[in-house]
């Protein structure tokens, strides 16, 4: 008998018929001789609805109270699924909110898992083939409910898979896998059958949001194999340790992210501590910086360019403007009409020439590169947003990914 963890996103839980469809899938898994831990997200749109309710009261709701409110979305899903299964003749154990043994820090709204107890789950599985768990949430060491951020149910599923030594962690998503290019963006794409943790992490850090980054981080740490798939589909994408069966292509995937903006600080003092002052003001406002480039001028000053999420653009621009005199800079320029194009592939670490081919392909279309960032298996370029779609299609053709 195998133990399988199955996670279902809210898009599979939009209506009563959806609950019946998912319940029958769970029952089929049990009929095949397995025990199942089922992790459920809130119903489609429920989390956004709960946030709107809170923000009708105030634009800045208390984070601790907001976590209590948001956790009810997943609790509804668990309760409704238990009722649905019972109506089909199958009993289940439910574990929600205050009962869950996923202990986190108290960073409400974006908590990080510290440890997981397995006694509750072990006892539940002794008496039940199906255990239903509310995803996205845990509790701090004082017993307060916490939530794990958008997509946190993915992380719940992976962590439970590791804790309970599950045979596989199945995460069900609309797209049903990872593709060479997002199929919502281009039809010239194909599904990737197997991908390494490192490649998947680079894809996610480059702007893809198919699965929560933290989930893959935990999967890599605890060697949990994830099968990212559609409901009632055998073929998905396996996210796992790199093996010989995986393609060692120079480029596995192209990711583009148009949710970025640039801040350019001109003629900054080129002395120790100046950059630290600038970015401390940015980090104090919980603004995440993506890429940073520094260029030294002839007058012993430097220009610093960095990218941030578009939602933080106005705030970051204002903070930087207010810091000019402190950091000894002349001016700041912003640009919100940019996009990041990234090539990811495990073969880059052993094969040279990928960057040259990328730059040459973009140059032939007269697409100028604003910034460049690299890792062992990734090359990212910032280009003007108006050229992003052309850049993706050109690179797709160049590296023959479809």
Order of alpha helices (4+ residues) and beta strands (2+ residues): beta-alpha-beta-alpha-alpha-beta-beta-beta-alpha-beta-beta-beta-alpha-beta-beta-beta-beta-alpha-alpha-beta-beta-beta-alpha-beta-beta-alpha-alpha-beta-alpha-beta-beta-alpha
